[in-house]
Amino acid sequence: MEADPDAPLHFHEYMREAGFANVSQTILKIPTSPWPKDRRLKKVGALELLNLMEGAQGFLLRGYTKEFGRTREELELLLMRMRKELTTQ
């Protein structure tokens, strides 16, 4: 899979190297659960948690089955445990 997990932190550099001018970078706080006290961040966190819970199968399916040699059933069990962990306070 060879993807650099920190690649988004370097996008502005890649754009400049490609010849783009006036490139700016804005880093936003994106919570992954509804823990923040700020109302807007709390809503963003709730939506990100929903996105993770709903999209995890799509995010993980290829890598977990092809790269790690696991079965789809093993992935479903992992996803069930993940969802339980994420919703247990």
Sequence and secondary structure as in RCSB ss.txt:
>XXXX:A:sequence
MEADPDAPLHFHEYMREAGFANVSQTILKIPTSPWPKDRRLKKVGALELLNLMEGAQGFLLRGYTKEFGRTREEL
ELLLMRMRKELTTQ
>XXXX:A:secstr
    TTGGGGHHHHHHHTT  S         SSS  SSHHHHHHHHHHHHHHHHHHHHHHHHIIIIIT   HHHH
HHHHHHHHHHHH  
